[in-house]
Each structure stands twice: as C-alpha cells, then as structure tokens.
Amino acid sequence: RPALAQLSEVIECSGPLVAPNTAVLRAKASGTLLALDVAEGARVRAGQALGRIDMAELGSRIAERNANLESARATVLQAERSHASNERLAAQNFISGTALDNSRATLDTARAALSAAQASLATTQVAQRDASLVAPIAGIVARRHVLPGEKVAIEQQVLTLVDLARLELAGNVGTHAVARLQPGMPVQIKVEGLDTPLTGELARIAPAAEAGTRSIGVTVVVANPGERLRAGQYALARVVLTDPQPRLVLPLAALGSTSGQSFVWLIDKGLLA
C-alpha cells in the first residue's frame, strides 16, 4: 500500500580538518638561538617568552648609540647657551643679525642631531626586544623548525603554533546542489576515529566554481572545546535538506524488475496484475 512520506536529500562533502588559527613564529633578528623552552605538543599562552637569540653585537651597538645620544645632548646644551648669549649681544647691537641667524641655525642643527640619535637608539632597542621569541597566539606547539645552537636569520621560521579551539573543513559540492545551501545551516560531521557524529555550521560558500571541476568550495566550522579533534583528521560533512512536500512511497521490497523495467504486483479483481 502506498504511503505519504517526506524524502530528505543529503548533500555531502569531505576533506581534512584544518586549524584556521595557525601562526608561525619567526626570528626578528639574526643570531645564535640560545634557548627554545618549549617542545612539540606543549601548550603556550599569548605573549609567553619561548626562547632567546644571542645578540651580543647588538649590546655593543646600544652602548655606542647611548654615547652618541649623550654627546648630542651636550651639543644641544652648548648651542642653547651660545644662542642665548648671542641674543643678548644682538639686543645690544654688539653682533649682526646674520651672526644671530647663524647661531639659531647651529642650535636647530644640534636639536635635529639629538632627535636622530634618539631615534637610532630606539630602533636598536626594538631590535633588542626582538631577541626574545614571544608567542603571538595561545595554542599548542605543532612543530619546531630549529634547535638551540643553530644560527637563525631574520624572518626564519622558528615555531609553528596551532589553536585547536575551532577547526574547519574545506570541501566541494556540485554546482547543481549549491543553490540549496546557505551559510548558517547545521551540518553533521563524521570524523575518522570518532563513533559519535558532531554538529557544525556551514560558514562560507565560495563565490565562484573552481575551473574545470564544476564544483564550488564550502567551509564548515566545528567547535572543538575539548580538543578531541586534531588538524589533519579526515571528516565527512552531511547537510540534510528536508522535503517540503509529502510524496507517495512504497517499501523497496515491493518492487521488482524484469529486463530493466521496474514493476509492482497488485491484486486486481482477485488476480495478480
């Protein structure tokens, strides 16, 4: 006997889980890596010091620029005293206006040299702070790229940090199905190694299909508060679309097939038809 039922449609996509909040800690100065205090798998806080780079040469440059700064300050003080004296002499017409202008120019030059010395020292001090390797985000150390004792260059990778609090699955769906999807839809996620499916959310849909594939990229977000999931695990995402219209259905066992033609037996006036 036919019955009314709603037939749900399922759109699936699959792919590896990735951690969108991933940061690479790079050396901001060249030198020998003195210490790296964390190992792979260690949990770190944002702003935590993770290692140090030897910058003995930078210390001598800071001392030199401190000395240059003190010399520039002394020059400014001397130029200010001389200019003040020349202003008093000019008021009494003992020196010409040109001599006063030269005195003022000397003072301005000394002040500019002082500002340059201060900026030079500040730049060197920033480089000294960069000798300390600080975690840019909170997370877990995924990989160490160098070992203590190695020479590192500017912008060389030192550590890779991963935040597993939220993971994403990047998959593809056919262009024929994407029109029925929209951001915010709930998604069932089956991750390899886990028996219980998880619930995620369809976060983004790509604006254009990938060339030559007739598929459009979608991104599914899944929360990972207990960090049971790891980046790289393979997952299958399923979006269940409900059928708005009831349809007549039969049990599959009631169907038969002969030469590719499907049929159903029924009783018509006491006879099989």
N, C-alpha and C positions, 0 to 999 in steps of 0.2 A: 504494500500500500504506500503510495507517495505521501511524503510528509513535508511540512514547511520548515525550513531551516535557513539560517544566515551563514554564508560561507565566507570566512575571513581569508584575506590574502596576506601573504608573508613576503616581505622584501628583505633579502639578506645581503650582507657584505662581510668581508673578513679581512684580517690583517694583523700585524703585530701591535702590541700596546707600546706607546711611546710616552715619555715624560716631557711635556712642553716646557716645564720649568727646569731647564738644564743650563748650567753655567760652566764656563771654562775659566779657571783662574790662571792668569798669565803673569809672567815676570815683567815688572815695570822698569827694571833696571838690570844691567848686566853685572855678573859677578859669580862667585862660587856659592852654591847652595850649602849653607852651613847646617841647616836642620829642616826636617819635614816631620812635624809632630803627629801626623795622622796617617792611618793605613786605610786600604780599601775596605769599605764597609763601615767605617767609623762615621758617627753622626756629629755634625758640626752646627754651630749657631752662626747667624749672620753677624759679621763683624769680628768673629773669633780669629785670633792670630794662629796661623797654621804652620809657619816656618819663617826662616830668616835667610837673607842673602848677604854674604860678606861684601862690604863696600868700604874697605879701609882707605882706598884712594879718595873716596868721597869725603871722608872725615878731614883729610888734609885740605881739600878744596874749600870746605866750610870754614876752617880756621883762616885760610887765606882771604876769603871774602869777608869774614868778620873784621880782619885787619884793614881791608880796603874800606869797609864801612866806617870804621873809627877814623881813618885818615880823611875820608870825605867830610865827616862831621867837624873835624878840626879845621879843615879848609874853609867850611862854611862859617864857622865862628870867627875865624880871622878875617874873612871877606866882609862879614857883617860889621865888625869893629872898624875896619878900614872905611867902609862906605858911610857909617855913622859919622866918623871923623871928617870925611870929605864933605858931607852935607853941612856940617858946622862951618867948615872953611869956605864953602861956596856961599853960605849965607852972609859971610863977612867979606865976600869978593876977594878972597885970597887965592882961589883956584878958578879956572874957567868952567863953563858949562860942559865943554867937551870932556874935561877930566872927570867931572861928576858922572857923565854918561858912561864913560869907560869903567868907572868904579861900580856903577849899577850893573853893567854887563858882566863884570867879573863875579859879582855876587850871584847873579842869575845862573851863570855857568857852574859855579860851585854848588848851588842848590840842585841843579839838574844832575850833576855828577853824584850827589848824595842819593837822589831818587834812584839812579841807575844802580848804585851799589846796593841799596836796599832790595831792589827787585832781583838782582843777581843772587843775593843771599837767600831770598825767599824761594827762588827756583831750586837752588841747591838743597834747601831744607825739605822741599816737597819730594825731591828725588831720594833723600834720606828716609823719609817716611815710607816711600815705596819699597824700601829694602825689606819691610815686614810684609809677609804674604797674609792677606786678610780675606776671609770667606765672604764672597759677595751675596750669597743667599744661605738660608738654612736648608740643610738636606743631608745626604749621605754621600760619602766619597765613592765615586764609581770607578775611578782609575787614577793611578799615579803615573805621570809621564816621565818624571826624572827622579833621581835618587840623591840623597845628601852626598856632597863631594863633587858633584858634576858642575861643570861650568854652564850657566844659563845665559841666554841672550835676551835682549829686550823683546817683549811680546811672545816669548816662547811659552808653550803650554806647560803648566806645572801639575794641575789637578783638574779633574772633571767632577763637578758636584751635581747631584740629581735630587730633586724634590719629588717624592713619590705620593704626596698627598692627593694629587689629581693626575689621572692618566687619560690618554686619548687614543682612539682607534681611528686610523685613516683608511677608509675603504672606498670602493667604487660601486655605483649602481648604474643600471642601464638607463639610457635617455628615455625609454618608454615608461619607466617607473618613477622617475624623479619628480614628475609633476604632482604625484600623490604624497610627496614628503614635504615637510616644513619644519624649520627649527623649533625646538621645544618638545617634539614628540618623544614619548618614552620608548626606550629601546631595551630589549632583553639581550644580555651579553653572556655568552658561554665561553669561559676561559679554560684552556687546556690545564689539566691538573686540579680543577675545582669541580666538584659534583653539583654544587648549587649555583644556578644562574644568578647573575647580578642585574641590577637595573641601572641604566644610564640615560643619557639625554642626547638627542640629536642637536648638536651645537651649530654646525655650519654646513652649508651646501655651496659647492664651487659655482661660480657664475657662468662657466663655460665647460663644454665637454673636452676631454683630452683628445688630441689629434690622433686619428687612426684607430681609436678604440670604441667609439660610440658609448662612452661611459663618463659619468660625472662624479667627481670626488665628494665624499661626505665625511664629516668628522663627528665622532661620537665621544662624549665626555663621560667618564665613570669616576665617581669618588672612591678614594682608597684610604679611608681613615685609619684602618688597622695595618695598612701597608702589607696586606697579604699578597697583593699583586706586585709583579716586578716588570720593569720595562723590558720589552723584547718577547714577552709571552704572547703566544698566538691566541686570537679570540675570534669568535663568530658573533656578529650582531644581527638581531632579527627585529624588524619593525612589523607589528601585526596591525593590519588595516581592517577594521570591521566592515561588514557588508551592510549597507543601509536598507537593503531590500530582501525580504524573505523569498526563498526560491524552493521549488518542488524538487525533492531529492528522493532517491531510492537507496537501499542498502547495496553495497558493492556486490554482495553475494547473489543478489537477484539478477545481475547482468550476466549475459552470455555472449559469445562471439563466434561467428562462423564465417570464414573467408574474409576476415576483416570487417564484417558487418556486426554491430552490436544489436542485441535484442533482449527483450524481457518476456518471459512466459506469463500469460494470464489466462484465466478461465472465462470463456465466453459461451454462455448457454450450455454449460456442462462439458464443454470441450476445451482442450488446450489450444491456445492461439498464440 
